[in-house]
């Protein structure tokens, strides 16, 4: 086990215990008190079925009496992940643990924020003490590890006193909280940059939209003028058709009237001819008066 961690400086130690909590192997020599965890809360939790426990630096991985000094020593200097080893039937077969130096997490957080130095990432215990990352609060100040929810919120960072957009997440199976904070100036700068790019992208679109709108307005005006001219032409056509219809009706009436007059004149001529023939024949005085009246009516009819 010592050879397994020899080339990995970030790993401090490896431990292996049996189901009763007695040490089977370790990458470091055991202390005078040994490193057994028999009877500790850590052993009882894993025996009860908990899969793994992450013990941060400065926190005893065991509670109660007879806490092994060896375990307490390594827990003060490293993160220790303790995992349950189970048999096929689910019973406890043994316990394994690995301790990692906080420097490993510091290096990881520095790499994660290398391109964004104003962003802070810290790993804290539930008491608010910074375990890895930073910045570390001055003096005995403790950070507020309350997580209001999944969303990030604006608040004064407990790490450096600056207003930051802060998000945090509790680590499963461990009394640890990961907290990430971004300065307001950085958020506003990123927002302004994106807004600037959005404006640059929007201007051509707005120009095309305005040009299209002007063309549409001009086309609408042309169409209105064309529609107005068409309505005027239709009105004039209707007036011309109405005048033509009236003329045609008058012409038809004139033709009908002329025909009637011609036929009536022919009738009057026939009646006149008959009356004149009767006048040359012998007739009485009353008959003469009737013939004169007929001839006078025929004369009025011809007029």
C-alpha positions in Angstrom: 0.0 0.0 0.0 2.9 2.3 0.6 4.1 1.6 -2.9 0.7 2.4 -4.3 0.8 6.0 -3.0 4.6 6.6 -3.4 4.2 8.3 -6.8 1.0 10.2 -5.8 2.0 13.1 -3.5 -1.7 14.2 -3.2 -2.5 11.0 -1.4 -1.4 11.0 2.2 -2.3 7.5 3.3 -4.3 4.4 2.7 -6.0 2.2 5.3 -7.8 -1.1 5.3 -9.8 -2.5 8.3 -11.7 -5.7 8.7 -15.4 -5.9 9.6 -14.6 -5.5 13.3 -12.6 -2.3 12.7 -9.2 -3.8 13.3 -6.3 -2.7 11.1 -5.4 -5.1 8.3 -3.0 -2.8 6.3 -1.9 0.8 6.0 0.5 2.8 3.9 1.9 4.3 7.0 3.2 2.6 10.1 0.6 2.5 12.9 1.1 4.7 15.9 1.6 3.4 19.4 -2.1 3.5 20.0 -2.8 1.8 16.7 -5.3 2.8 14.1 -8.2 0.5 14.9 -11.7 2.0 14.7 -13.5 -0.7 16.7 -16.4 0.7 18.7 -16.3 4.2 17.0 -19.2 6.0 15.5 -17.5 5.8 12.1 -17.5 2.0 12.4 -21.1 1.8 13.6 -22.3 4.0 10.7 -20.6 1.9 8.1 -21.8 -1.3 9.8 -25.4 0.1 9.7 -25.2 0.3 5.9 -23.8 3.7 5.0 -21.8 3.4 1.8 -19.1 6.1 2.4 -18.2 9.0 4.6 -16.0 12.0 3.7 -14.2 13.4 6.7 -12.8 17.0 6.2 -9.6 18.2 7.8 -10.0 19.3 11.4 -13.0 17.0 12.1 -12.7 13.8 14.0 -13.9 10.9 11.9 -15.0 9.1 15.1 -17.1 10.2 18.0 -17.4 9.0 21.5 -14.8 7.2 23.7 -11.5 5.8 22.8 -11.1 7.7 19.5 -7.8 6.3 18.0 -5.1 8.9 18.0 -3.8 7.6 14.7 -7.1 8.3 13.0 -7.4 11.7 14.7 -3.9 12.6 13.5 -4.5 11.9 9.8 -7.9 13.6 9.9 -6.3 16.8 11.1 -4.2 17.1 8.0 -6.2 15.7 5.1 -9.6 14.9 3.6 -10.4 11.3 4.3 -12.8 9.2 2.3 -14.0 6.1 4.2 -15.9 3.5 2.2 -17.7 0.4 3.2 -16.7 -3.0 1.6 -19.6 -5.4 1.3 -19.9 -9.1 0.8 -22.2 -10.7 -1.8 -25.0 -11.0 0.8 -24.6 -7.2 1.7 -22.9 -7.8 5.0 -19.9 -5.7 6.1 -16.6 -7.3 4.8 -14.3 -4.5 5.6 -13.6 -0.8 5.5 -11.1 1.1 3.2 -10.0 4.7 3.6 -7.9 7.1 1.6 -6.6 10.5 2.8 -5.9 13.3 0.3 -4.0 16.5 1.0 -5.9 19.8 0.8 -3.2 21.0 -1.6 -4.8 18.7 -4.2 -8.1 20.6 -4.0 -6.3 24.0 -3.9 -4.5 23.1 -7.1 -7.8 21.9 -8.7 -9.6 25.1 -7.8 -6.8 27.2 -9.0 -6.8 25.4 -12.4 -10.6 25.7 -12.6 -10.4 29.5 -12.1 -7.2 30.1 -14.0 -9.0 31.9 -16.8 -11.2 33.8 -14.4 -9.1 35.1 -11.5 -12.0 37.1 -10.0 -14.0 34.0 -9.4 -13.6 32.4 -6.0 -14.1 28.7 -5.2 -13.9 27.4 -1.7 -14.6 24.1 0.1 -15.9 24.7 3.6 -17.1 22.6 6.5 -20.5 23.1 8.0 -18.9 25.5 10.6 -17.8 27.9 7.9 -14.1 27.1 8.0 -12.4 27.1 4.7 -10.9 23.6 4.0 -9.5 24.3 0.5 -9.6 27.0 -2.1 -10.1 30.5 -0.9 -9.8 33.3 0.0 -9.6 32.4 3.7 -11.6 34.7 6.0 -9.3 36.9 8.2 -8.9 36.0 11.8 -11.4 33.7 13.3 -14.2 34.8 10.9 -16.4 32.0 9.6 -18.2 31.9 6.3 -22.0 31.5 6.1 -22.6 28.1 4.6 -26.4 28.4 4.3 -27.5 27.5 0.8 -30.7 29.4 -0.1 -31.5 27.0 -3.0 -30.2 25.8 -6.4 -30.2 29.3 -7.8 -27.3 31.8 -7.4 -28.0 34.9 -5.3 -26.4 38.3 -4.9 -24.9 38.7 -1.4 -21.8 40.0 0.3 -19.3 37.2 0.1 -18.3 35.9 3.6 -14.8 35.1 2.2 -13.6 38.5 1.1 -16.5 40.9 1.9 -17.2 41.8 -1.7 -20.6 41.6 -3.3 -20.7 38.4 -5.4 -23.1 36.3 -7.3 -22.8 33.3 -5.0 -23.9 29.7 -5.5 -23.3 26.8 -3.2 -23.9 23.0 -3.0 -23.7 20.6 -0.2 -21.4 17.6 -0.7 -23.3 14.3 -0.4 -22.3 12.1 2.6 -20.0 14.8 4.0 -20.3 17.9 6.2 -18.8 20.0 3.4 -20.1 22.8 1.2 -18.7 24.0 -2.2 -19.2 27.7 -2.6 -18.5 29.6 -5.9 -18.6 33.4 -6.1 -18.4 35.8 -9.1 -17.8 39.5 -8.6 -20.6 41.9 -9.7 -18.1 43.8 -11.9 -17.2 40.6 -13.8 -20.9 39.7 -14.3 -21.7 43.2 -15.5 -18.7 43.2 -17.8 -19.7 39.9 -19.3 -23.3 41.1 -19.6 -22.2 44.4 -21.3 -20.0 42.4 -23.7 -22.8 40.1 -24.6 -25.1 43.0 -24.9 -22.6 44.7 -27.2 -22.3 41.7 -29.4 -26.1 41.3 -29.4 -26.4 45.0 -30.4 -23.9 44.5 -33.3 -25.8 41.4 -34.4 -29.2 43.2 -34.1 -28.2 46.4 -36.0 -28.1 44.7 -39.4 -31.3 42.9 -38.7 -32.9 46.1 -37.6 -31.6 47.8 -40.8 -33.1 45.0 -43.0 -36.3 45.2 -41.0 -36.5 49.0 -41.4 -35.7 48.8 -45.1 -38.3 46.1 -45.6 -40.8 48.2 -43.7 -40.1 51.3 -45.9 -40.5 49.2 -49.1 -43.7 47.8 -47.7 -45.0 51.3 -46.9 -44.2 52.5 -50.4 -45.8 49.5 -52.0 -48.9 50.1 -49.8 -49.1 53.7 -50.9 -48.8 52.7 -54.6 -51.4 50.1 -54.1 -53.7 52.7 -52.4 -53.2 55.1 -55.3 -53.8 52.3 -57.8 -57.0 51.3 -55.9 -58.2 54.9 -55.8 -57.6 55.2 -59.6 -59.3 51.9 -60.2 -62.3 53.0 -58.2 -62.4 56.3 -60.2 -62.2 54.4 -63.5 -65.0 52.0 -62.3 -67.2 55.1 -61.3 -66.6 56.6 -64.8 -67.3 53.4 -66.5 -70.5 53.0 -64.5 -71.5 56.5 -65.4 -70.8 55.9 -69.1 -72.7 52.6 -69.0 -75.6 54.4 -67.3 -75.6 57.1 -70.0 -75.4 54.6 -72.8 -78.3 52.6 -71.3 -80.4 55.7 -71.0 -79.6 56.6 -74.7 -80.4 53.0 -75.8 -83.7 53.2 -73.9 -84.6 56.5 -75.6 -83.7 55.2 -79.0 -85.8 52.1 -78.4 -88.7 54.3 -77.2 -88.2 56.6 -80.2 -88.3 53.6 -82.5 -91.4 52.2 -80.8 -93.1 55.6 -80.9 -92.2 56.2 -84.5 -93.7 52.8 -85.4 -96.9 53.5 -83.5 -97.2 57.0 -85.1 -96.6 55.5 -88.6 -99.2 52.8 -88.0 -101.7 55.3 -86.5 -101.1 57.5 -89.5 -101.9 54.6 -91.8 -105.1 53.9 -89.9 -106.1 57.5 -90.0 -105.4 57.6 -93.7 -107.6 54.6 -94.3 -110.4 56.1 -92.2 -110.0 59.5 -94.0 -110.2 57.8 -97.4 -113.4 56.0 -96.3 -114.9 59.2 -94.9 -114.1 61.2 -98.1 -115.7 58.5 -100.2 -118.9 58.6 -98.1 -119.0 62.4 -98.5 -119.3 62.1 -102.3 -122.3 59.8 -101.9 -125.8 60.9 -101.2 -126.4 61.4 -97.4 -128.7 63.2 -95.1 -127.9 66.3 -93.1 -127.2 64.4 -89.9 -125.0 62.0 -91.8 -123.2 65.0 -93.2 -122.5 66.3 -89.7 -121.1 63.0 -88.6 -118.8 62.8 -91.7 -117.6 66.4 -91.0 -116.9 65.5 -87.4 -114.9 62.4 -88.6 -112.9 64.4 -91.0 -112.2 67.0 -88.4 -111.0 64.3 -85.9 -108.8 62.8 -88.6 -107.2 66.2 -89.3 -106.5 66.6 -85.6 -105.1 63.1 -85.4 -102.7 63.9 -88.3 -101.6 67.1 -86.6 
